[in-house]
Amino acid sequence: MAPGAMRTAAASLTDAQPVAYWLDDPGRPGAVPALAGDERCDLLVVGGGYSGLWTALLAKERDPHRDVVLIEGREVGWAASGRNGGFCSASLTHGLANGLSRWPGELRTLEDLGGGNLDGIESAVERYGIDCDFERTGDISVATQPHQLDDLRQLHDEAAEAGFTGLDLLDGEEVRAEVDSPTFLGGLWDRRGVAMLNPARLAWGLKRACHDLGVRIYENTPGLELARSGPGMAVRTPYGRVLARHVALGTNAFPSLVRRVRPYTVPVYDYALTTEPLDEDQLGAIGWRGRQGLSDGANQFHYFRITADNRILWGGYDAIYPYGGRLDAALDHRPETYLKLASHFFTCFPQLEGLRFSHAWGGAIDTCSRFSAFFGTAHGGRVAYAAGYTGLGVGATRFGADVMLDLLAGERTERTELEMVRTKPVPFPPEPAAWAGIGLTKWSLARADVRGGRRNLWLRAMDRVGLGFDS
């Protein structure tokens, strides 16, 4: 980084608060009491992020008489569900390209189910009066290097050949007419498949909706141990336990209570910034009247969007894997990444030089080797789990909740018959192999970004065995 660029980036961060912009909200609800003593229920949901909240809500919608309890280790929405970029995608496969490469024979079904799932989220937001700034603006994948433009053309052609519509290929002039950056060479606009929203308010709204339907919620109540208890299951908590006929696990980045599931995911720390609100002149300098979400086509990519109060959220690029997969609050902030992100921001939008960042934060997401969720059951079908969303859980967790409820009911549905649901990703190896392999993969991806997208022998080998690691 040139000295002048470093000074500009550093100056822009001097007032940034070390807290997620979405969680720095005066409307944040207070915590409900922790569980003390024993509880009994038909369904226990472990985890108060989107995965758990959707499971509890859909369980009550399916059967209003079902007795449902939800426990959360901290407060609802405090982790990834309240810290993400607020992109709510219809894709269940972490994008069309990943779906085409892994499940080409059932991609039409997956896309239809994903579109219906996003419609279901929009409907729930309206039905329960959730004030989360939901805007179905779509998403533009932008090319900032010539080889990325070739990749977008190829994906557009493959999508058209497979019968998928709604993707518009934009040249440089067309994409810059939507959002003006000298770095944009072209783009691929998915007009209906992505919505923008306030992720923390979505989580808080789902919490309220669950409560109103009769779900009993206990915060600051981590699930410590899962064991059989008669015909059902018991989950021990710090001050009590819950006895339930069925258990749905929505713990995602946190260690699963089913130990054999743990090798399939690793936590990865992701970081983001938000600017102060843009004034009219600054907005005029970049356009962005369509308020779409954007991401670039690099392996180490950025995602960025504009908020309801006209801030720019700018995140991604670095993906930090902690040795041993440890979760540590100290990793929620990484000044060297903030500085890097700020520098990249002003490269993208030099016309906004002088703008300052108001918030800087990070947090862990769960990733798996196929980048999209996997599912299963344990303890004779009494327990179901879904994990591995790799950053696209804002939307896909609702689909995962339906899958878990189908599995617990023992039902054969269109969802449970999917190869995606019936199969697992390749597990990550134990340490130190995981650390070495992920590090080599990250280095190789960064190298590919500066070598015209050319993948080295290591990346090609990982592609062949179905392993990957994405920023």
N, C-alpha and C positions, 0 to 999 in steps of 0.2 A: 504494500500500500504506500503510495507516494505521501511524503510528509504533509502536503497541503490537504490531501484527501483525508488523512488521518486526523488532522486538526478539525476539519469540518465535521467529520463523523463524531469525534469526541465531544465537540461543543454541542452537538445536537442532542446528546444524551445526558447533559448535566442536570436536567430537571426531571428525568424519567423516574417514576415511582416503581419500586421493585414489587409489583403486584399485577396480576392479570387485570387488564382493563375491564373485562366483563364482570369480574368479582368485586371491583371497586364501585359498588352501586349502592346508593342509600336505600334502595328498595329490597336489598338482600334480606330474606326472611330469617328470623331467629331459629336457633336449633330447637328441636323437640327433645324431650327427656330420653335418657338412655334406658335400656331394659334393666330392670332389677327383679330377680326371681324367675320363675318359669312361665313360659307361654306355650300354648298349643294352637295349632292351626292346620288347615288343609294344605296350604302352600306357603313355604318360607322362601323369600327372595333375599339372597345375600348380595349386597352391593347397591348403593344409592346413586349410581350414575345412570346414563341412558339405558344401558342394558337391563338393569334391575327395575328401573321406573317403568319402562315399556312393558316388561314382563308382568309386573303387578297390575298395571292399568288394563292390559289386554286380558289378563286372567279374570278380572272383575267384569269386563265387557262381555266375555264369553259366558260367564256364569256369575250373575250378581250375588248369588248366595254362597259362593266360595269364600271361605275364611282365609284371608291373605295377610301375612306379616312381612314387612321389609325391614332389614337391619342394615345400617351403614356405619362403617368404622369411624368416620369423621362427621361431615355434614353433607347432605345431598348436593351433588354438583360441584364439590370443592376440587376434585382432581381433573382428569382429562375432559370431562363433560362440561366443565365451566371455564376451561382454559384454551380451548381450540380456536381455530380461525373462524368458525361460524359458517362453514360450507356444508350444506346438507345435500348430498348427492343421491341420485336414484341408483347409481351403480352399486351392485352387490359384489362386484368382482375386482374392485380397485381399478376401475377404468376399463374401457372397451378393449384396449390392446391386451391387457392381462387376461381378460375373459376369452378373447379369441385364441390366445396361445394355450390356455389350460382346459377350457370346456367348449370347444367350438360346436359340438353336436347339440348342446343344450343352451347355447347362449341366447337364442331367441326367447326361450322360456325365462331365463334369468333376467333378461332385459325387461320383459313384460312384468315379471314379478317385482322388479326394482322400480319400474314406473308406477305400478299400483301401490307400492310401499310409500313412495314419496307423496302420492296423492293422499294416502292414509294419514301421513303426518300433517299435511296441509289441512285435511278435514278435522283432525283432532285439535289442531291449534285453533280453528274456528269454533268447533263444538264446545270446547272447554274455556274459551275466552282467554287463551294464553297470549299475553302481550310480549312477543319476542321479536318484533320487527321482521316478520317473515316476508321475504320478497323473492318471487320465483323469476329471477333475472337471468339465469343461465350462467355459463362459465366459458371463458375463452382460454384455451391453451395457446400461449404465444411462443413463437420461435425467435430466439435472439442470436442464433448461429445458423449458417446455411444448412448444415446437416440436420438441424432440428426442423427446418422447413421441409426438407425431403421426408423426414419421419411423419410430419403432419399430413403431407400429401398422400403418403402410403396408407396411413390409417384411414383417411377420408375415403380412399378408393376401396380399401378392404371392407369398410363399413357399408359403402354403397353396394358392393358386390354381394354382401351378406343380407342386403335388404333393409338396412337401418337408415332412417331418414332423420332430419332435424339437426344434422351437422353441416355447418356452412364453412367452407374454406375461404379465408380472407387473405388478400395480398397485403403488402406492407402499408399501402395508402389506406386500405379499408380498415385495418386493425387500428391504425393510428387515428382514424376518424372517430373510433370508439373510445380509445384511451391513448393519449399522445405520449409516446416515449421514443427517443431516437434509437433505442436498442431494438425495437420491435420490427421484425422482417415479415411477419405474417402471423396467421392464427387460425385456430379451429374453434368455432363457436358452437357449443351445445346450448341451444336456446331454451330448452324446457327441462333439461335433466338435472339441474342444480338450482337450489334455492339458497339465499343468504338469510341468516337469522342471528339473533343474539343467543348464544348457546347457554349461558348461565340462566337467563330468563326462561328458556325452554325447560331446563331442568327444574327450576323452581315452580313453573306452571304445571309440570307433570306431577310434582310432589303434591301440589294443592289438589289436582284432579284425583290422584290416588286417594288422598285423605277424604275427599268428598264422597268417593265411592265406597268408603269403609275400610280401606287398607290401614292397618295399624303400623305406624312407622316409628322406629327407634333409631335415633342418631347417637353418635359416639358409642356405638355398640359393634365392635368388630367380631366377626365369626372366627373363633380360635381353633375349633376342632369339629370334625364331622364324623359321626359314628352311627351304626345301626342301633335302633331302639325298638324292639318288638317288631310290629309290622311296618314301622316307618323309620324316620331318621331323627337324630338329635344333633343340634349344633350348640356347642358351648360358647358362651360369651363371658366377658370379665365378671359380670355380676349375676349371671343366671344361665339359662339355656332355653332353646326353643325346640319343642317336639312337633314334628310335622310329618304328614303322610308323604309329601313330596318336597324337594328342594331344587330351586333354580339358582345357579351360580352365575353372577354377573360381575365378577371381580376383575376380569380383564388383565390389566398390567400387574396387579398384585398376585402373589402366589396363590394358586388354586388350592382349595381344600381337598381336591382330588389330586394326589401327588403325581400320579402317572401322566397328568395333563401338563405338568410344568415344563418338560423339555420342549414342548411345541411352541412356546412363546419366549421372547426376551423383551425386557423394557428398553425403550430408546427415548432419550431426552430430546425434545424439540423446543425451539425458542421463537419468540415473536416480539415485535414492537408495535406500538400504536403512536401515531403523531398527535399533536394538538389539532383541534378542528381547523380545517382549511377555510380561508375567507373566500369571497367571491372571485377575486383576482386569481388566487391560487387554483381554485376549481376551474376557472376559465382557461388556465394554462395547460390543464391536462384533459379537459373534457370529462369523460366518464359519466355522461348523462344517463347511460343505460344501467349503471350501478352493477355491472356484472362482476363475478369473481374472476380472478386471473391466476394463472400459474405459468411458469416458463418450462421449456422442454428439456432442461439439463437433468442429468442424473442427480446432481446436488441442486435441487430446484427450489425456487421461491414460490410462495403463494401469497396473494395480496388481494385486498378488497377494500371497499369504502363502507364505513359504518353509518348508522342512522343519523349521527350528528356530524357527519362529514370528516371523520378522521380516516387515515389510511392505516390499515393493519398490514404489516409486512413481516412474514415469518418464513421458516424453513431453512434450507441450505445445510446447516450442520445437523447431523444426527448422531448423538453421543451415546455410545453403549458403555455402561459402567462394568468393569470387570466383575464377573460372577453374577451379573444381573441384579446387583444390589439396588434397592430403592433408598434414596437418601435425600432429605429435604435440602441439603447443601448443594445438590445438583440442580435445584430449581432455578438457579441464577448462574450465568456464565458471562462475565463482562467481556471476555475476548470474543465471544460469539455476538454479543450485542454490538460491539464495535465493527465487526465484520458486516453484520446485517445493515447497520447504518451506512457504511461506506457503499455497499451494493445498492441501497435505496437511492442515493444521490447519483449513482451511475445511471440508474434507470430513469430517474426524474431530476435531471440537473436544473430544470426550471424552478424547482422547489427548494433550492439551496437557501439556507437560513431557517427553514422549518425545524421545529424541535419535536422530540419524542416525549410523550407524556407518561407512558408505561412500558416496562420491559419485564418479561417473565418467561418461564419455561415450565416444563413438566414432562412426565413420562407417559408414553403411549405403549400399548402392547403390539408387537409385530410378530408375524410368523413367516415362514419361508415362502409361502405362496401369496402373501400380501392381503389376503382376504379371509374372512372368518371361517372357522371350522366348528364342528358341533359334535356332541356325543352324550352318552348316558353312563351312569355308574350305579353301583349298589342295586343291581337287578332292576334298573329302570326307575328307581325312586329319586334319582338325582340327574339333572340335566345341566349341561354347560354350553356356553358359546364364548369364543375368545378369538384373538388374532386379527382384529379389524384394521390395524395398521393405518390409523388416521382417518378412515372413512366411516367411523362408527356413529357420527351424528345422525346419519340416515339409516345405515344398515343394521343398527342395533334393534330397530323395531322389527325388521324381518327376522333377526336372530331370536327375538323374544317369541315370535310366533312359532319358530322351529322348536324352541325348547318346550313350549306348551304342547305342541303336537307330539313330541317325543315322550313327555311325561304322561300324556293321555294314551300312548300306545297306538296312535292313529297313523295310518298310511295316507299321506296327503301328497299333493303335487310338490310341496316343499320337501318332505322327507324322502321322496323318491329321487331327488336330484343327486347326481354324482358328487356335486360340491358338498352336499350334506352327508353323504354316505362315506366319504373318504377323508383322510387326514393329510396335512402337509408333511413334508420331511422334517423330523425333529432336529433341533440344534444339538451339536455335540457337547459333551461336558467340557469344563475348563481344564487346561488352558486353550484347548482347541477352538472353542467358540470365540474367545477373545482374539486369537491369532487370525482365524478365518474371517471374522467380521472386519477386523482392521485391514486385512489384505484386500477384502472386497471394497471397502470404502476408498482405499488408495487407488484401486483399479478404476472405480467409477469416476473419481476426480480426474484421473489421467485420461479416461475416455472423453470427458468433457472438453479437454484442451487438445484432443487429437482427432477432432472431427467425428466423434462418436464411435471411433473404432474400439471394439472390445478385445481385450487381451486374452491370452490362453486361460487364465484363471476365471474370468467372467464367462467365457464360452463353456468351460467345464461346469461352472455353477448352473448355467442355463440348462445344460443337458440333464442334470440330476434334479432340477426343479428347485434349487436353492437360490435365494436372492436377499438383497439388503438394500433398502431404498431410503433416501433422505426425505 
